[in-house]
Amino acid sequence: MILSICAKCSDQCSIIAKDKDGKVLVERDGYVPDLPWLSVPSSGGDYIEFDLDTDTGKIVGHKKLSDKTILKRLKEGINHLDTL
């Protein structure tokens, strides 16, 4: 089964990146990051939308990004994580 999930954040998306020990590496509030498998490109950063495959527990179409890339972009405050 595929679950389609959609939520509106209204510029109030909160992201906290933690290491394996739970230490906070970076926190960020604001727009939803522009990721092809997470957000709606035409939404202006307000919507989170994705499909979840319940058989695998994975997001459908997920594009793997390195931790280094994600942390760099979060620290810079850039929404377009997939452009590096």
C-alpha positions, 0 to 999 in steps of 0.5 A: 500500500502507498500512503499519500501524505500532504501537510501545509506548514505556512512557513513554519517548517522546523528541521533538526539534524542530530548525530547518532548520539542525539546531539543537535548539529543544526536547527532550522525554521522556515520554508519547507526544503525544496526536495523532489520527493518531499515538497511541492515545487509550486507551493512556495515552500509551504507544503510537505507532500510525499508518498510512503510505501508501507511495504518498505517503510520508504518514501517513494522516489527518495533521492539519497543525499549525503549528510555533508550536503544536507548539513551544509545546506541547512547551515547556509539556510538554502531551501534547494538541497537537491541543487548541490 
